Amino acid sequence: MCIVHMTEQLNQEQTRFIQKVEDIEPELLAEFMHNNYDKAAKAYGWQTQESTRVDFWNLPEANQKTMIALAHHVKEYFVRELKKM
C-alpha cells in the first residue's frame, strides 16, 4: 500500500470518527456525565446534594439544562481538538 493511499485512508477514518463525536446527543452525554459524576463523587468520599442524587431525567430542570449545556461544550471542544490533528 502506498503512503498516499494510507494517508487518504487515515483521513477518511478521522473524518468518520469526528462525525461520530459530532453525532453524540448532548442530552445523552449529559446523562452519562451526571451518572458518572455521582459514582466518582462516592468513590472520592464527596457528598453530593440530596436533590441531585436522582436519575438525570428526575433532576430539577435547571440542573438538566446546565448539564446539557456543559455536554454541548465538551463535545464541541473534542471536535475542535480532533480537527486539529
C-alpha positions in Angstrom: 0.0 0.0 0.0 1.5 3.4 -1.0 1.8 6.2 1.5 -0.7 8.4 -0.4 -3.4 5.7 -0.1 -2.6 5.1 3.5 -2.9 8.9 4.2 -6.2 9.1 2.4 -7.5 6.1 4.4 -6.4 7.7 7.7 -8.1 11.0 6.7 -11.3 9.1 5.9 -11.2 7.3 9.3 -10.5 10.5 11.1 -13.4 12.2 9.4 -15.7 9.3 10.3 -14.6 9.4 13.9 -15.1 13.2 14.1 -18.6 12.7 12.6 -19.4 10.1 15.3 -18.4 12.5 18.0 -20.4 15.3 16.4 -23.4 12.9 16.3 -23.4 12.4 20.1 -26.6 13.8 21.5 -25.8 16.4 24.2 -28.7 15.0 26.3 -27.2 11.5 26.3 -23.7 12.8 27.1 -25.2 14.9 30.0 -26.9 11.9 31.4 -23.7 9.9 31.2 -21.7 12.7 32.9 -24.3 13.0 35.6 -24.4 9.3 36.4 -20.6 9.0 36.4 -20.1 12.2 38.4 -22.2 10.6 41.2 -20.2 7.4 41.0 -16.9 9.4 41.1 -18.1 11.5 44.0 -18.9 8.4 46.0 -15.5 6.9 45.2 -13.7 10.0 46.5 -15.9 10.5 49.5 -17.6 13.6 48.1 -21.2 14.1 49.4 -23.4 15.4 46.5 -26.5 17.4 47.1 -29.5 15.3 48.0 -31.6 16.8 45.2 -29.1 15.7 42.6 -28.9 12.0 43.8 -31.5 11.0 41.3 -31.7 9.8 37.8 -30.7 12.5 35.3 -34.2 12.9 34.0 -35.6 13.5 37.5 -33.1 16.3 38.2 -34.5 19.8 38.6 -34.9 21.3 35.2 -32.2 23.9 35.8 -29.7 21.2 36.6 -30.6 19.3 33.5 -30.2 22.4 31.3 -26.9 23.2 32.9 -25.5 19.6 32.3 -26.8 19.6 28.7 -25.1 22.9 28.0 -21.9 21.6 29.5 -22.1 18.4 27.5 -22.6 20.5 24.3 -19.4 22.5 25.2 -17.4 19.3 25.9 -18.5 17.8 22.6 -17.5 21.0 20.7 -14.2 21.0 22.5 -13.4 17.4 21.4 -14.5 18.0 17.8 -12.4 21.2 17.6 -9.3 19.4 19.0 -9.8 16.3 16.8 -10.0 18.6 13.7 -6.5 20.0 14.6 -5.0 16.5 14.3 
